[in-house]
Amino acid sequence: MRNVLISGGSIAGLSLAYWLRRYGFAVTVVERAPAPRPGGHAVDLRGVAKQVAERMGIMRQIRQARVHEEGMAYVDARGTVKATMPATLFDGEGAVAEIEILRGDLTDILYAAAGPHVEYLFDDSIASLTERHEGVHVTFERAPARVFDIVVGADGLHSTVRRLAMGPEERFVKYLGAYNAYFTIPTGGLNLGPWFLVHTMPGAKLAAIRPDGPDTAKAMFSFKTDPLTYDRHDIQQQKRILAEKFAGGTWHTPRLIDAVWQAPDFFFDSVSQVHADRWSTGRTVLLGDAGYCGSPLSGNGTAMAVVGAYVLAGELAAAGGDHVAAFDRYETLMRPYVKECQQLPPGGVNGFLPGSRLAIGVQRTMIKMMTSGPLAKLGAKATQKASSITLKDYQAADGPVIKAPR
């Protein structure tokens, strides 16, 4: 069981590739994109995921590349700050974590850490999976067919591996009632400062801008709606949906919508979670969002991906080739952690996207209370989810036990 195919070359897949190579596995990563995906929105590194990064020896690079922002500031239509959530809140584990890094920057760090001995099949995807006695027969859209001992689906919310091995997406994906969009904008003329600026509007809509570089920033839109029918590969159609939904929006919304048509890195998807009774079948196993997406509202997706990769690789190494035992231990250890991390903040999507002016006022009042008032302890407790697992030490292929650095 030493020959592993990982579908998905993002955070979960590359973290797993690193650990499997460290334990002596032969690793192939297939990724639909033509190269490691650049840009993207900022992601959080929280809780014990920081311990995993330390054990990988990449924490210094992550800190150097992190987004430097003071925290989250809620603004009205004139740009006046009405409530704030500093990044230092709850020991750096609040709504904006101490360590926020652009997804593309973290992917680059993980890609370098995985090293030159990982095989990559870029601009390709799995077409079929057939399990036989000798392994999983895999056909690709472009590359020749091959046989692998183990296949890992680390390919996100709309996982191809999960669909091929376990069934249609609707059996696993739970829509939470909203959609998100992210893209890069030029900052010419905008005086943004060091805060992640958030503007909520009646109708359960939100526009936001967060710092990026000297000349660019990351824009974000969120809105509540019934499930939409659209082509996930038709970017222009998705941009039209966004423009129609936010027509007449306040604050910087018109400017952001104008910029969306030229955005090179536009991303649009539902706010959803993934729930599966089992994360494995035969020699195929799910990792990260493919198996247990928490949605952007949970704020723990990166932590679950990084920690899940560490545990899955460690259990495969410890099991000595028994993938059934390894997968069972992986689920036993990760299930309680995932359950905690998937919990939504108070109010869920309604708390995130208030629908009326009155509800927006209540949201701002609640933020002030959660950060400095009588509900502060509740807010602190809610940030401990990403630390609700104790990391094991695992045996490396060459014998020494891998321990956390002192």
Beta strands, then each sheet from edge to edge (+ up, - down):
strand 1: 3-7
strand 2: 26-31
strand 3: 42-44
strand 4: 71-75
strand 5: 81-86
strand 6: 100-102
strand 7: 119-122
strand 8: 126-132
strand 9: 135-140
strand 10: 146-148
strand 11: 150-153
strand 12: 173-186
strand 13: 195-201
strand 14: 205-211
strand 15: 216-224
strand 16: 267-274
strand 17: 280-281
strand 18: 284-286
sheet 1: 7+ 2+ 1+ 11+ 18+ 17-
sheet 2: 3+ 6-
sheet 3: 5+ 4- 13- 14+ 15- 12+ 16-
sheet 4: 8+ 9- 10+
end
